[in-house]
Amino acid sequence: MQKAIEQFAAVNKRSLHTVLGAWEVAFSGAEKWSRLNIEASKALLAEAAQQTQALTRVKSAEEFTSFGTGAANVGFERAIGYSRHVQQIAAESQAEAAKWFKSAADEIKDGVAQALEGAATAAPQPSKDAAFAAIQGASAWTDSMVEATKQAVKQTNEFTDAAISATAEMVKNARVKKS
């Protein structure tokens, strides 16, 4: 019985490490996103300063119209680039989370199975059968959750790519119509 208690304690310890790993994955994604926003803000401020200086050199209505069109095109391209970066960070974070979830679930499942096997040696056969049936059910559930996570990541990436491509095409068509 002492061995079973030690095995369950080991499972709990691994579970704690798993949760800490999840926090690492989450904060890594948040850190990348924050870094992207800071870099985008710096670039936006630098561009605003350049455009303000260029605007002071405008001397006619035609130059002003041309300046506005050019600034709008640059803004659209920057927004599309930013969206692509955000999508890339999200996809990387989702992939890391899916990988973490699978390894965590497998580790916990194996730990619980080992602990139950140790505890089941003295248990009657119906209890053993029920415990192993529960393990198999949990294993099937874990596998289905991992597969669902992978599908969600894939669909999110496809939808985001389609939205970005549609936006880029719309901007391109708008430029062609103005020309």
VOPAGU-2260 file (C-alpha; in pm, 1 decimal, decimal comma):
REM VOPAGU-2260
SITE   aa  ch    i         X         Y         Z
SITE  MET   A    0       0,0       0,0       0,0
SITE  GLN   A    1     289,6     235,5      75,2
SITE  LYS   A    2     416,4     186,4    -279,2
SITE  ALA   A    3      77,8     290,6    -421,7
SITE  ILE   A    4      78,2     605,0    -207,3
SITE  GLU   A    5     428,2     689,5    -331,3
SITE  GLN   A    6     319,3     632,6    -691,3
SITE  PHE   A    7      18,4     862,5    -653,0
SITE  ALA   A    8     244,2    1123,6    -492,3
SITE  ALA   A    9     478,8    1095,0    -791,2
SITE  VAL   A   10     181,9    1142,9   -1026,8
SITE  ASN   A   11      80,3    1456,0    -835,9
SITE  LYS   A   12     434,7    1588,4    -854,4
SITE  ARG   A   13     446,9    1529,9   -1230,6
SITE  SER   A   14     108,0    1698,8   -1262,1
SITE  LEU   A   15     244,1    2006,3   -1088,3
SITE  HIS   A   16     538,6    2016,0   -1328,1
SITE  THR   A   17     293,4    1978,3   -1615,0
SITE  VAL   A   18      86,4    2274,4   -1498,7
SITE  LEU   A   19     400,4    2483,3   -1465,7
SITE  GLY   A   20     490,1    2382,3   -1821,2
SITE  ALA   A   21     149,4    2503,0   -1937,9
SITE  TRP   A   22     211,8    2841,7   -1780,5
SITE  GLU   A   23     545,4    2856,4   -1959,6
SITE  VAL   A   24     375,3    2792,8   -2293,8
SITE  ALA   A   25     110,7    3057,4   -2223,7
SITE  PHE   A   26     359,0    3322,2   -2112,5
SITE  SER   A   27     587,2    3250,5   -2406,8
SITE  GLY   A   28     304,3    3330,8   -2646,9
SITE  ALA   A   29     208,2    3641,1   -2451,1
SITE  GLU   A   30     569,7    3756,4   -2451,3
SITE  LYS   A   31     597,7    3716,5   -2830,0
SITE  TRP   A   32     271,8    3905,0   -2880,9
SITE  SER   A   33     382,1    4186,8   -2648,3
SITE  ARG   A   34     716,4    4213,7   -2825,7
SITE  LEU   A   35     537,0    4234,4   -3162,8
SITE  ASN   A   36     309,7    4511,9   -3033,4
SITE  ILE   A   37     602,2    4711,4   -2896,8
SITE  GLU   A   38     794,2    4679,2   -3224,5
SITE  ALA   A   39     482,4    4770,1   -3424,9
SITE  SER   A   40     422,0    5074,4   -3203,4
SITE  LYS   A   41     779,1    5195,2   -3247,1
SITE  ALA   A   42     757,9    5152,6   -3622,8
SITE  LEU   A   43     422,5    5329,9   -3632,9
SITE  LEU   A   44     557,8    5627,6   -3436,6
SITE  ALA   A   45     864,1    5652,1   -3660,5
SITE  GLU   A   46     646,3    5635,3   -3971,4
SITE  ALA   A   47     406,5    5896,9   -3832,1
SITE  ALA   A   48     698,8    6131,1   -3771,8
SITE  GLN   A   49     823,9    6080,2   -4128,7
SITE  GLN   A   50     477,2    6134,9   -4275,7
SITE  THR   A   51     427,1    6448,3   -4070,6
SITE  GLN   A   52     754,2    6588,3   -4201,4
SITE  ALA   A   53     660,6    6490,6   -4557,8
SITE  LEU   A   54     318,9    6651,8   -4515,6
SITE  THR   A   55     481,2    6983,6   -4430,1
SITE  ARG   A   56     648,6    6978,3   -4772,8
SITE  VAL   A   57     316,8    6940,8   -4962,5
SITE  LYS   A   58     243,9    7250,6   -5169,1
SITE  SER   A   59     -62,3    7164,7   -5381,4
SITE  ALA   A   60    -392,7    6978,8   -5366,0
SITE  GLU   A   61    -262,9    6719,3   -5613,1
SITE  GLU   A   62      40,2    6650,7   -5395,8
SITE  PHE   A   63    -188,2    6626,4   -5094,3
SITE  THR   A   64    -415,8    6370,9   -5268,4
SITE  SER   A   65    -118,3    6168,2   -5384,3
SITE  PHE   A   66      31,2    6181,0   -5036,2
SITE  GLY   A   67    -293,5    6054,4   -4878,6
SITE  THR   A   68    -326,2    5765,5   -5125,1
SITE  GLY   A   69      33,0    5657,4   -5065,2
SITE  ALA   A   70      -9,3    5675,7   -4688,2
SITE  ALA   A   71    -328,2    5468,8   -4703,7
SITE  ASN   A   72    -158,4    5199,7   -4913,8
SITE  VAL   A   73     132,1    5180,2   -4671,5
SITE  GLY   A   74    -112,2    5157,5   -4381,9
SITE  PHE   A   75    -302,0    4869,8   -4542,7
SITE  GLU   A   76      18,8    4680,3   -4615,6
SITE  ARG   A   77     138,9    4734,5   -4259,4
SITE  ALA   A   78    -194,2    4609,9   -4119,7
SITE  ILE   A   79    -176,8    4297,7   -4335,5
SITE  GLY   A   80     180,9    4231,7   -4224,3
SITE  TYR   A   81      82,4    4282,3   -3860,8
SITE  SER   A   82    -210,3    4041,7   -3901,3
SITE  ARG   A   83      20,9    3780,5   -4048,3
SITE  HIS   A   84     260,7    3816,5   -3754,7
SITE  VAL   A   85     -22,6    3786,3   -3504,1
SITE  GLN   A   86    -150,7    3475,8   -3685,4
SITE  GLN   A   87     196,9    3323,5   -3684,8
SITE  ILE   A   88     236,6    3381,6   -3311,0
SITE  ALA   A   89    -107,9    3236,7   -3246,2
SITE  ALA   A   90     -35,1    2931,1   -3460,5
SITE  GLU   A   91     298,0    2870,3   -3287,2
SITE  SER   A   92     139,8    2909,3   -2944,4
SITE  GLN   A   93    -147,0    2678,1   -3033,6
SITE  ALA   A   94      94,2    2416,1   -3168,7
SITE  GLU   A   95     304,2    2436,5   -2851,9
SITE  ALA   A   96      -8,5    2409,8   -2637,9
SITE  ALA   A   97    -131,4    2106,9   -2832,1
SITE  LYS   A   98     208,3    1940,9   -2797,7
SITE  TRP   A   99     213,3    2020,3   -2426,8
SITE  PHE   A  100    -141,2    1889,9   -2377,8
SITE  LYS   A  101     -60,8    1559,7   -2547,2
SITE  SER   A  102     258,2    1499,2   -2351,5
SITE  ALA   A  103      93,9    1605,8   -2025,2
SITE  ALA   A  104    -206,3    1382,5   -2081,4
SITE  ASP   A  105      13,6    1087,0   -2175,9
SITE  GLU   A  106     236,1    1140,5   -1873,5
SITE  ILE   A  107     -54,3    1167,2   -1631,6
SITE  LYS   A  108    -230,6     871,0   -1790,2
SITE  ASP   A  109      83,7     655,4   -1761,6
SITE  GLY   A  110     145,6     766,0   -1404,5
SITE  VAL   A  111    -208,0     690,2   -1296,8
SITE  ALA   A  112    -198,2     353,9   -1475,1
SITE  GLN   A  113     123,9     259,9   -1295,8
SITE  ALA   A  114     -13,7     369,3    -961,0
SITE  LEU   A  115    -336,4     178,4   -1016,1
SITE  GLU   A  116    -148,7    -130,5   -1124,6
SITE  GLY   A  117      50,6    -114,5    -804,0
SITE  ALA   A  118    -259,8     -64,4    -593,1
SITE  ALA   A  119    -457,7    -326,5    -783,0
SITE  THR   A  120    -234,3    -618,1    -691,1
SITE  ALA   A  121    -421,2    -667,1    -365,4
SITE  ALA   A  122    -762,0    -561,7    -499,9
SITE  PRO   A  123   -1032,4    -805,2    -611,5
SITE  GLN   A  124   -1067,0    -869,5    -987,2
SITE  PRO   A  125   -1387,4    -660,5   -1042,0
SITE  SER   A  126   -1210,6    -355,2    -895,0
SITE  LYS   A  127    -912,6    -412,8   -1121,7
SITE  ASP   A  128   -1139,2    -444,0   -1425,2
SITE  ALA   A  129   -1324,7    -125,5   -1335,3
SITE  ALA   A  130    -999,5      66,2   -1281,8
SITE  PHE   A  131    -853,3     -45,9   -1612,6
SITE  ALA   A  132   -1179,4      31,2   -1795,2
SITE  ALA   A  133   -1166,5     381,3   -1646,7
SITE  ILE   A  134    -806,7     419,2   -1764,3
SITE  GLN   A  135    -901,0     310,8   -2115,8
SITE  GLY   A  136   -1192,3     555,8   -2119,5
SITE  ALA   A  137    -969,4     837,9   -2002,3
SITE  SER   A  138    -710,9     744,3   -2261,9
SITE  ALA   A  139    -968,7     752,0   -2541,3
SITE  TRP   A  140   -1097,7    1088,0   -2418,3
SITE  THR   A  141    -744,1    1228,9   -2407,4
SITE  ASP   A  142    -673,8    1108,2   -2760,1
SITE  SER   A  143    -996,0    1265,7   -2887,8
SITE  MET   A  144    -912,8    1596,3   -2714,5
SITE  VAL   A  145    -565,5    1600,4   -2871,4
SITE  GLU   A  146    -715,6    1534,3   -3213,8
SITE  ALA   A  147    -979,8    1805,1   -3163,1
SITE  THR   A  148    -708,6    2053,1   -3061,2
SITE  LYS   A  149    -507,1    1972,8   -3373,4
SITE  GLN   A  150    -814,3    2021,9   -3592,3
SITE  ALA   A  151    -897,2    2351,7   -3421,8
SITE  VAL   A  152    -541,8    2478,5   -3477,7
SITE  LYS   A  153    -554,6    2374,0   -3843,7
SITE  GLN   A  154    -893,0    2538,7   -3903,2
SITE  THR   A  155    -792,2    2856,6   -3722,3
SITE  ASN   A  156    -481,2    2883,7   -3938,3
SITE  GLU   A  157    -681,9    2821,6   -4256,9
SITE  PHE   A  158    -948,3    3078,6   -4164,8
SITE  THR   A  159    -690,3    3339,4   -4070,0
SITE  ASP   A  160    -490,2    3282,8   -4388,4
SITE  ALA   A  161    -808,6    3314,1   -4594,6
SITE  ALA   A  162    -907,4    3636,8   -4418,0
SITE  ILE   A  163    -562,7    3789,2   -4464,3
SITE  SER   A  164    -552,1    3686,7   -4830,9
SITE  ALA   A  165    -900,8    3826,5   -4891,9
SITE  THR   A  166    -803,2    4155,0   -4728,0
SITE  ALA   A  167    -484,0    4177,7   -4932,2
SITE  GLU   A  168    -677,4    4105,5   -5251,7
SITE  MET   A  169    -936,5    4369,5   -5162,9
SITE  VAL   A  170    -662,2    4628,6   -5105,2
SITE  LYS   A  171    -495,3    4531,1   -5432,4
SITE  ASN   A  172    -824,4    4564,7   -5621,8
SITE  ALA   A  173    -894,3    4901,5   -5458,0
SITE  ARG   A  174    -554,8    5026,9   -5577,2
SITE  VAL   A  175    -620,2    4906,5   -5932,2
SITE  LYS   A  176    -958,3    5085,2   -5940,2
SITE  LYS   A  177    -803,8    5414,4   -5820,4
SITE  SER   A  178    -530,6    5401,3   -6083,3
